[in-house]
Amino acid sequence: MATPHTVAFHTLGCKLNFSETSSIRRQFEEAGYGVVPFDEFSDIYVLNTCSVTDFADRKCRYEVRKVLKQNPQAKVVIMGCYAQLKPEEIASIEGVDLVLGASEKFNILKHVESLDSIESPSKVLAGQIHEVNSFVDAFSFGDRTRSFLKVQDGCNYKCSFCTIPLARGKSRSDTIENVVSNAKKIAASGVKEIVLTGVNIGDFGNGTEVIEGLKPKKEALFIDLIQELDQIEEVERFRISSIEPNLCNEEIIDFVASSRKFMPHFHMPLQSGSNEILKLMRRRYKRELYAERVAMIKEKMPHCAIGVDVIVGFPGETDDHFHETYNFINSLDVSYLHVFTYSERPNTPAAEMTGKLDVGVRRQRNKMLRILSEKKRHHFYQGFLGDRRPVLFEGNEQKGLMYGFTDNYVKVSRSWDSSLANRIMDVELIAINEDQTYFIAPQAEKIS
């Protein structure tokens, strides 16, 4: 097709998707395309999809209808996890011109430019996931405060509820050298904080292996990566996006506790507080290990924030199992929860399990854990009343206010002051808003 003037992007799902969309957007910019907001008129619309929930199909169809109202002649491209899992289903959506799976999404520019302007069936490029074995680096760009840096992709775990291995393939990683190089590029743009992201970043090192006989050996581990990143003077803050509890070992916890750059903040997926359900989920730990990791973190960093992923309504989850999960999380010194309602995903073992729960029961359990999350966050915040902590303020004005996060992920607000945007300030935490969702900071002293 003739080179269009404009392209618009929209991302569904995780931080990893955001980092990849941003890198792909830069490909188009370097090729001379103008990038416009997704809710404006554009020649091409690119939707990067997610497969975590059963809303993917509905959301995808909704977005396609929306953009075609803005420009009925636009070319619509769907890529990402959902595109890999159900390419033909997506191709059947009226208005979709190109579907790109995991192996082709980073070749999007070539494929878009090969589209002709004549009406034709959707073009589908989504090969077998076992053929996807290369790592493509990516990082988000444009937000001067924070960047998501991809260091790992894919997953070798076989959790019974998860489609990620089917959508992204086996675990593979960047090299430490290239991650460091990308981190320095990000810092040179003025970004203060880098969030390391991937599917299973604690498994870092796969894909950069050497072979000794028949046994693969990792060239580097996640601890090696973060130790190297900690030496980069240009970056002021690093965060670990999420790490499996069985991979969040004492060495990593000790390192973060003594680090100059890595923030006291862990996010560890639990999924269930019942060992019976964890076994059905095919998770690689028991609740006892999770409790040990939380206790170890809080012993070494009492001020550390700990986030928890949890799934409710998994097949076979009885009232007793759910109460076991609720009581277990309530007993932990954690800071907040991300609560997911289980939904059946095709081609996963869990989808074939007996004991499926009524949707209403699932939603009620979700609500109970979200309320518990609010209580946990309130309790965590209350512990810092009167303290001073460094806050990185963001550059977005929201109704005369600006927001930021402390090193240990406490949200802080103050009146808008453009001079404080993308600055790390020393802030006294003296008052919490009525909803107890953030601190109100009347004044702050600049650190950097």
GILIN-V881976 format. One record per residue. SS is DSSP state (~ for helix, > for strand, _ for the rest). PSI is psi in whole degrees, -180 to 180 (none if undefined). OMEGA is omega in whole degrees, -180 to 180 (* if undefined). Layout:
BEGIN
ss psi omega
SS PSI OMEGA
SS PSI OMEGA
END
This chain:
BEGIN
ss psi omega
_ 156 176
_ 143 -176
_ 119 -180
_ 170 -177
_ -32 -172
> 153 176
> 144 180
> 145 -177
> 147 174
> 135 -176
> 132 173
_ 140 172
_ -140 -162
_ 175 178
~ -32 178
~ -43 177
~ -40 180
~ -41 180
~ -40 -178
~ -41 177
~ -42 -179
~ -42 179
~ -39 179
~ -38 177
~ -39 180
~ -32 175
~ -46 -179
~ -41 179
~ -44 -180
~ -24 178
_ 2 176
_ 5 178
_ 148 172
> 131 -180
> 127 -178
> 162 177
_ 152 -175
_ -23 -179
_ 15 178
_ 169 178
_ 132 179
_ 157 177
_ -31 -180
> 139 174
> 129 -180
> 123 -180
> 117 177
> 115 -167
> 166 -180
_ 159 180
_ 12 -172
_ -37 -178
_ 174 -179
_ 9 179
_ -1 -173
~ -46 -178
~ -50 -179
~ -44 -178
~ -42 -180
~ -48 180
~ -39 180
~ -46 -178
~ -37 179
~ -46 178
~ -41 -177
~ -47 -176
~ -31 180
~ -21 172
~ -33 179
~ -37 177
_ 97 -177
_ -20 -178
_ 3 -176
_ 153 171
> 131 -177
> 125 -178
> 129 177
> 129 179
> 178 176
> -166 -171
~ -45 -180
~ -35 179
~ -33 178
~ -40 -175
~ -40 -175
_ 61 -176
~ -42 -178
~ -35 178
~ -42 179
~ -40 -179
~ -24 -179
_ -11 178
_ 126 -178
_ 127 178
_ -13 179
_ 128 -178
_ -31 -173
> 132 178
> 123 -176
> 122 177
_ -169 -172
_ -36 -175
_ -15 -173
_ -8 -174
~ -30 180
~ -4 172
~ 20 -173
~ -38 -177
~ -45 179
~ -43 -177
~ -38 179
~ -42 -177
~ -13 177
~ -9 178
_ 138 176
_ 167 -176
_ -4 -180
_ 140 179
_ 129 180
_ 164 178
_ 157 179
_ 142 177
> 125 -177
> 125 177
> 89 -179
_ 96 -178
_ -172 179
_ 138 -174
~ -27 180
~ -14 177
~ -9 -179
_ 104 -177
_ 10 178
_ 155 178
_ 132 176
_ 122 -177
_ 160 -179
_ 152 171
> 148 -180
_ 151 -174
_ 146 178
_ -38 173
_ 110 -173
_ -10 -179
_ -43 -169
> 144 177
> 142 175
> 119 -176
> 117 -180
> 125 179
_ -14 -175
> 156 180
> 158 177
_ 176 -177
_ 136 177
_ -4 179
_ 158 -179
_ 54 177
_ 137 -169
_ -15 -177
_ -5 -163
_ 138 178
_ -1 -174
~ -45 177
~ -31 178
~ -27 -176
~ -28 -175
~ -11 176
_ -165 -176
_ 159 179
_ 134 178
> 157 -170
> 164 170
_ 171 171
_ 154 177
~ -41 -179
~ -45 -178
~ -36 176
~ -45 179
~ -43 179
~ -45 179
~ -38 179
~ -39 179
~ -37 176
~ -44 -180
~ -45 -179
~ -35 -179
~ -21 178
_ -5 180
_ 0 180
_ 135 -179
_ -29 -173
> 133 178
> 129 178
> 119 179
> 129 -175
> 160 180
_ -174 177
_ -44 -179
_ 75 -168
~ -23 176
~ -17 179
~ 15 -179
_ 139 179
_ -26 175
_ 142 -179
_ -9 174
_ 39 -171
_ 158 172
> 158 -176
> 127 173
> 102 -173
_ -120 179
_ -1 -174
> 119 177
> 146 180
> 130 179
_ 138 176
_ -28 -177
_ 158 177
_ 170 180
~ -38 179
~ -37 178
~ -39 180
~ -51 -175
~ -30 175
~ -39 179
~ -42 180
~ -32 -178
_ -17 -179
_ -7 -178
_ 113 -177
_ -32 -172
_ -21 -178
_ 129 -177
_ -31 -178
> 139 167
> 147 170
> 150 173
> 120 -172
_ -50 -178
_ 142 -179
_ 136 -180
_ 140 -177
_ -33 179
_ -18 178
_ -12 178
_ 78 -172
_ 178 -175
~ -34 -180
~ -42 179
~ -43 -180
~ -45 178
~ -41 -179
~ -48 180
~ -37 -179
~ -30 -177
~ 1 -173
_ 150 174
_ -26 -169
_ -31 -175
> 129 -173
_ 148 177
_ 78 -174
> 118 176
> 145 171
> 113 -176
> 120 177
> 130 175
> -51 -180
> -43 175
_ 148 176
_ 10 179
_ 125 178
~ -32 178
~ -45 180
~ -39 177
~ -38 178
~ -42 177
~ -34 179
~ -14 -176
_ 38 174
_ 159 -171
_ 32 180
_ 168 172
_ 167 -178
~ -30 -179
~ -40 177
~ -41 180
~ -45 179
~ -37 178
~ -42 -179
~ -44 179
~ -46 -180
~ -40 180
~ -44 179
~ -48 -176
~ -28 176
~ -40 -177
~ -27 -179
_ 80 -178
_ -27 -178
_ -1 -173
_ 139 173
> 139 176
> 117 177
> 153 -174
> 129 169
> 138 178
> 141 179
> 130 177
> 152 176
_ 21 178
_ 147 -180
_ 131 179
_ -1 180
_ 104 179
_ 175 174
~ -40 180
~ -42 178
~ -45 -179
~ -44 179
~ -33 175
~ -44 177
~ -47 -179
~ -50 -177
~ -36 179
~ -49 179
~ -40 179
~ -30 -179
~ -15 -176
_ 148 177
_ 70 -180
_ 168 -168
_ -31 -179
> 164 180
> 148 163
> 112 -173
> 128 180
> 134 174
> 125 -178
_ 136 173
_ 142 -177
_ 129 177
_ 125 -179
_ 148 177
_ 21 173
_ 148 179
~ -36 -178
~ -30 -179
~ -22 -179
~ 0 -177
_ 153 175
_ 172 177
_ 29 179
_ 140 -176
_ 151 174
_ 140 -178
~ -36 179
~ -39 177
~ -44 178
~ -45 -178
~ -39 179
~ -41 179
~ -37 175
~ -46 -179
~ -41 -179
~ -41 -179
~ -30 175
~ -37 175
~ -41 176
~ -39 178
~ -43 178
~ -42 179
~ -42 179
~ -43 179
~ -43 179
~ -45 -179
~ -43 179
~ -47 180
~ -42 -178
~ -29 -179
_ -9 -178
_ 8 175
_ 127 180
_ -10 179
_ 162 170
> 133 -180
> 153 179
> 131 -178
> 131 173
> 110 -178
> 140 -179
_ 164 -173
_ 21 -179
_ 124 177
_ 129 179
> 100 179
_ 47 177
_ 5 -179
> 160 171
> 152 -175
> 160 176
> 177 180
> 141 174
> 175 176
_ -37 -178
_ 31 167
_ 36 171
_ 128 -178
> 136 -177
> 142 179
> 152 171
> 171 179
> 147 -175
_ 132 176
_ 105 -174
~ -27 -179
~ -16 -179
~ -9 -179
_ 135 -179
_ 36 176
_ 144 174
> 120 -174
> 148 174
> 117 -171
> 136 173
> 125 -176
_ 93 -171
_ -13 -179
_ 145 179
> 143 -179
_ 172 -174
_ -37 180
_ -4 -178
_ 40 178
_ -12 176
_ 160 175
> 152 176
> 120 -176
_ 109 -179
_ -29 -180
_ 164 -177
> 153 178
> 133 -175
> 136 171
_ -48 179
_ none *
END
